[in-house]
């Protein structure tokens, strides 16, 4: 995907603009840094995130030593032009501490759900429905997914829109439990959807 250099960037008196890197597929905010004009131009030209280090007073390419690059899919300014949002495909952990993001706690609902279910899997608690499901094993979880899928179909045909939303929420939750039980993450599904979204379609398809 080709990037376009924004024309209305409002650099501050140091010649910098705040840059926020967000996972293209999941929406997770990975890191916040700064760019000068050269870093912004390099990012647009190469498709890889470049920043300006205020501490070292030099340009740096994210991942130049670790290999954990940020491939930029989209670049946009906020309404005032004084912040840049980079929609990126991370090639490994974004944080120098080896974490997925520089913010230690989950910042969005899907990350929080994933973290909670992984915690229930590692340290089951007796009063937790998620723990009981995970302990029951994959066949039992699959049966619940099937039951919830049936409930979605029934709600769509027989009940009001509010109940349909509730039933879809139940289905999504149980499929997330299944993902965790099989060693996957919701991110894996979102990345797959992002890839399909960008895949060239035959003529006539939308």
N, C-alpha and C positions, 0 to 999 in steps of 0.2 A: 504494500500500500504506500503510495507516494504521499509525502507530507508537504504542507504549504507553510511557508514562513509567515507568521502573523505580522501585520503591518502597524497595528495600533498598540504595541506593547508599551506600558508605562514603567520604564525602568526608574528605580529610586535614585537618590543623589549619589549613590555609590556605583551606579550603573548596573544594578542587580534587580532581578524579579524573582519572587517566590515560585518554586516549582513543586507540584505535588504529583507523585507517581502512584497511579491506581491500577490494580490488576484489571486487565481488559475483560477477562472472562467473569471474574467473581465480584468485582467492585471493591475489593479490599484495598484500603489505603496502605501502601507499602512503605513510603518514606517521603520526607519533605526536605528539599535542598534549595539551592539558589542557582540561577543562571545569569551570566552576562550575555551580551549580544553574540559573542563568538561561540559560547556554549550552545546557545539556541540555534545558531546557524549550523553548527556541526551536527546537532541532533537532527535537524531537518534533512541535511545532506546525507548522513550515514544511516539514519533510521535507528540509531542507538543513542541512549540517553547520555548526554554530557552535562556536566555541572561546573560551577565555579566554587572552589574551596575558599571560604573566607579565612579559615585558619592558616592554610598553606599559601594562600594568595596565588593560586594557579588553577588551570583547567584540569579536569579529570573526567575520564570516561568510566561510568559505572561498570564495575566488573573487570577493569583492565588488569588487575592482579589476581583476583579470585576466579575469574571466568563467569561470574554471576551477572551477566549482562542484562540490561533492560531493553528489549526490542520494542520500539515505539510504534503503535498502531494508529494512534490519533493524537492530535495536539490541538488544544483550544484554550482561549483566554476566558477569564471570567468577565462579568459585565463591566467592570471598571478598567480592565486591561492590565491590572497590576498583579495578577497571578496566572500561572500556566498549569493546566491539567494535562498530564501525560498518561494516556491509556496505554499500558505496556503489557508485554508478555515476559514475565520474569524467567530468566534462565538459571534458576536456583534461588537461594535465600537472598532477600534484599538487604537485610541487616548485617552489619559487620560482625555481630555477635553470633551469626549463624542461624538467626531466626528468620521466619518467612517475612516478617515486617518489622520495622523499627518500633512499632507500638506493641507492647507486650501482651495486652489484653485484647480479646476479640472485639472488633469495632463494629461488626454488622451481625445481624441475626443468624445468618447461615453459619458463620464462623463460630458463634457462641453455641449453636446447636451441635455442631461437629465436635467442639471441645467437650461439651457436657457428655455426649454419648461415648466418646473415647475414654473419658474419666470413669463412666459407669462400667465400661468394659474392663478397664484395668483394676478398678476398685469397686466391685459390686456392693450395693447397699440393699438391705432386705425390703425396705419400703418403696423402692424405686421400680416403677413399671418398666422403664428402659432396661434396668439390670435384669429383671425377670425375663424379659424378651431375649436379651443377649445370652443369658444362661440357658434358655430353652433350646437354642441352636438354630441353625439356618432353616431346616425344614419347618419348624414352628413359625419362624418369622415369615417365611414364604406363604404359609397358610394365611397369616394375618394380612399380608399384602393382597392376596387374592380376595379375602373377605372385604377389605376396604375398597378395592376396585369395584366389586359388586355394589357396595353401598353408594359409590359415586354414580354409577349407572342408574340405580334406582332413584337417587335424589334428583338427577337430571330429568327424569321422566315423570316423577310422581310428586315431588316436593317443591317448595319455593327456592328462590336463588340463594337465600341465606343458608339453608341447609346444604345446598350443593357446595358452597364455599367451605363450610365446616367439614364436609366429607372429603373434599380434595385436600384440605389441610391434614386430615388423618392419614390419607394415602401417602402424601409426601413424607410425613413423619415416619411412617413405617418403612418406606423405601429407603429413607436415610439410615434407619436402624439396620436394614439389610446391607447397605453399602459398608457401614462400619463393621458389621459382623464378617464380611468377606474381605476386609482389609483395604477397602476403597474409601475415597472421600467424595463429598458433594462436588468439590472442585473438579474432580475428574469428569463428572457429567457436564459441568458448565464449560469446561475446556472443549469437550466434544461438541457441545452445541455451538460454541463460538466457531469451531472449525467448519461445521456444517453451514453456518450462516455465511461464511466467506467462500465456500466451495462453489466453483462455477457451475451454473445450472444449464441444462439443455434449453435450447430455444423454445419459447412457449411456456416454460415453467416459471412460477413466481416464488 
